[in-house]
């Protein structure tokens, strides 16, 4: 995040998010944070990352990065992988 700030950007960095108690709260928080963003950058690797707890019945498990990707698409933001 510091490098992006030095370049004049205002990043919203996952590591700086407050811990949220459940999937619904996390999804709502991510939607609020991403709604002000011009784009979403998802860093993709070979391993499945951390995921929220307490998914609703019938809700597919997804990592935080997968949720950010989906919400970026839902908000019609450019998503960079």
KEVOVO-848444 format. One line per 3 residues: number of its first residue (from 0); their letters; for each residue x, y, z of N, C-alpha, C, CB. Coordinates in steps of 0.1 Angstrom, whole numbers, plus 5000, padded with zeros to 4 digits. Glycine has a CB too. Example, Ala and Ser with C-alpha at 12.3 -4.5 7.8 and 13.67 -1.06 7.14 Angstrom:
2
0	as	5132,4943,5078,5123,4955,5078,5132,4967,5078,5113,4955,5090 ~ 5128,4978,5071,5137,4989,5071,5129,5000,5079,5141,4994,5057
END
This chain:
81
0	xxx	5008,4988,5000,5000,5000,5000,5008,5013,5000,4991,5000,5012 ~ 5020,5012,5007,5028,5025,5008,5033,5029,4994,5040,5022,5017 ~ 5037,5020,4986,5042,5023,4972,5031,5030,4964,5047,5010,4965
3	xxx	5019,5024,4965,5008,5030,4957,5005,5044,4963,4995,5022,4959 ~ 5005,5046,4976,5003,5060,4981,5014,5069,4977,5003,5059,4997 ~ 5026,5065,4976,5037,5073,4971,5035,5077,4956,5051,5066,4973
6	xxx	5028,5069,4949,5025,5072,4935,5012,5081,4933,5023,5059,4927 ~ 5006,5085,4944,4995,5094,4944,4981,5086,4944,4995,5102,4932 ~ 4981,5073,4946,4969,5066,4947,4964,5064,4961,4971,5052,4940
9	xxx	4951,5061,4963,4946,5059,4976,4941,5044,4977,4934,5069,4979 ~ 4950,5035,4979,4946,5020,4979,4937,5017,4991,4958,5012,4978 ~ 4928,5007,4989,4921,5001,5000,4927,4987,5000,4905,5000,4997
12	xxx	4935,4984,5011,4943,4972,5012,4936,4962,5022,4957,4976,5016 ~ 4935,4950,5017,4928,4940,5026,4935,4938,5039,4929,4926,5019 ~ 4948,4939,5040,4955,4938,5053,4952,4949,5063,4970,4938,5050
15	xxx	4946,4959,5058,4942,4971,5067,4928,4970,5071,4945,4984,5060 ~ 4920,4960,5067,4906,4959,5070,4904,4955,5085,4898,4949,5061 ~ 4894,4960,5091,4890,4955,5105,4885,4940,5103,4880,4964,5111
18	xxx	4888,4932,5113,4883,4919,5113,4867,4919,5115,4889,4910,5125 ~ 4860,4912,5107,4846,4912,5107,4841,4898,5112,4840,4915,5093 ~ 4830,4897,5119,4826,4884,5125,4820,4874,5116,4816,4887,5135
21	xxx	4815,4877,5104,4808,4867,5096,4807,4871,5081,4794,4864,5101 ~ 4803,4862,5073,4803,4864,5059,4794,4876,5055,4798,4851,5052 ~ 4782,4877,5060,4773,4888,5057,4779,4902,5060,4760,4887,5064
24	xxx	4785,4903,5072,4791,4915,5076,4803,4919,5067,4796,4915,5091 ~ 4811,4908,5064,4823,4911,5056,4819,4915,5042,4832,4898,5055 ~ 4809,4908,5036,4804,4912,5023,4799,4926,5022,4793,4902,5018
27	xxx	4792,4930,5032,4787,4944,5033,4798,4954,5034,4777,4945,5045 ~ 4808,4951,5043,4820,4960,5044,4828,4961,5031,4829,4955,5055 ~ 4830,4949,5024,4837,4950,5012,4829,4958,5001,4840,4936,5007
30	xxx	4816,4956,5001,4808,4963,4991,4809,4978,4993,4794,4959,4992 ~ 4809,4982,5006,4810,4997,5009,4824,5002,5005,4808,4999,5024 ~ 4834,4995,5009,4848,4999,5005,4850,5000,4990,4858,4990,5012
33	xxx	4846,4989,4983,4848,4989,4969,4840,4998,4961,4846,4975,4964 ~ 4828,5002,4966,4819,5011,4959,4826,5025,4956,4806,5013,4966 ~ 4835,5029,4964,4842,5042,4961,4855,5040,4953,4846,5048,4974
36	xxx	4858,5028,4949,4871,5025,4942,4868,5027,4927,4876,5011,4945 ~ 4879,5030,4920,4879,5031,4905,4882,5018,4899,4888,5042,4900 ~ 4888,5009,4906,4891,4996,4900,4895,4986,4912,4903,4997,4890
39	xxx	4896,4974,4908,4900,4963,4918,4912,4955,4913,4888,4954,4921 ~ 4922,4954,4921,4934,4946,4918,4934,4934,4926,4947,4954,4919 ~ 4933,4922,4920,4933,4909,4927,4947,4902,4925,4922,4900,4923
42	xxx	4954,4900,4935,4967,4893,4934,4964,4878,4936,4977,4897,4945 ~ 4966,4870,4925,4962,4856,4924,4975,4848,4925,4955,4853,4911 ~ 4974,4837,4934,4985,4828,4935,4981,4814,4933,4991,4830,4949
45	xxx	4990,4805,4937,4987,4790,4936,4979,4784,4947,5000,4783,4934 ~ 4977,4791,4958,4970,4786,4969,4957,4793,4972,4979,4786,4982 ~ 4948,4786,4978,4935,4792,4982,4938,4800,4995,4924,4781,4985
48	xxx	4933,4813,4995,4936,4822,5006,4926,4820,5017,4937,4836,5001 ~ 4927,4829,5027,4918,4830,5038,4904,4833,5033,4922,4840,5049 ~ 4894,4828,5041,4880,4830,5037,4872,4834,5050,4874,4817,5031
51	xxx	4861,4841,5048,4853,4844,5060,4847,4832,5066,4841,4854,5055 ~ 4842,4833,5078,4835,4822,5085,4820,4824,5083,4839,4822,5100 ~ 4813,4813,5086,4798,4814,5087,4792,4818,5074,4794,4824,5097
54	xxx	4795,4811,5063,4787,4813,5051,4773,4809,5053,4794,4805,5039 ~ 4764,4816,5046,4750,4812,5047,4747,4798,5041,4741,4823,5041 ~ 4737,4792,5045,4733,4779,5039,4732,4781,5024,4720,4773,5045
57	xxx	4738,4772,5016,4737,4773,5001,4747,4782,4995,4723,4776,4997 ~ 4754,4790,5003,4764,4800,4998,4777,4793,4995,4766,4812,5008 ~ 4782,4794,4984,4795,4788,4980,4806,4794,4988,4798,4789,4965
60	xxx	4816,4786,4993,4827,4791,5000,4836,4799,4990,4835,4780,5007 ~ 4841,4810,4994,4850,4818,4986,4860,4825,4995,4842,4829,4978 ~ 4872,4827,4990,4882,4835,4997,4879,4850,4996,4897,4832,4991
63	xxx	4886,4857,5005,4884,4872,5004,4887,4878,4990,4893,4879,5015 ~ 4897,4873,4984,4901,4877,4971,4890,4874,4961,4914,4871,4966 ~ 4884,4862,4962,4873,4859,4953,4861,4868,4955,4869,4844,4955
66	xxx	4858,4871,4968,4847,4880,4971,4850,4894,4965,4845,4881,4986 ~ 4862,4899,4966,4865,4912,4961,4864,4912,4946,4880,4916,4965 ~ 4868,4901,4939,4866,4900,4925,4852,4901,4921,4873,4886,4920
69	xxx	4843,4892,4928,4829,4892,4924,4823,4906,4927,4822,4882,4933 ~ 4826,4912,4938,4820,4925,4941,4825,4936,4931,4823,4930,4955 ~ 4838,4935,4927,4843,4945,4917,4835,4943,4904,4858,4942,4914
72	xxx	4832,4931,4900,4824,4929,4888,4810,4934,4890,4824,4913,4884 ~ 4804,4931,4901,4790,4935,4904,4789,4950,4903,4786,4930,4918 ~ 4800,4957,4908,4800,4972,4908,4804,4978,4894,4809,4977,4919
75	xxx	4806,4969,4884,4811,4973,4871,4824,4981,4871,4800,4982,4864 ~ 4833,4977,4880,4846,4983,4881,4856,4974,4873,4852,4984,4896 ~ 4866,4981,4867,4877,4972,4860,4883,4964,4871,4887,4981,4853
78	xxx	4885,4951,4868,4891,4942,4877,4904,4937,4871,4882,4930,4881 ~ 4915,4939,4878,4928,4935,4872,4933,4923,4880,4939,4947,4873 ~ 4937,4913,4873,4942,4900,4879,4957,4899,4877,4934,4888,4873
END
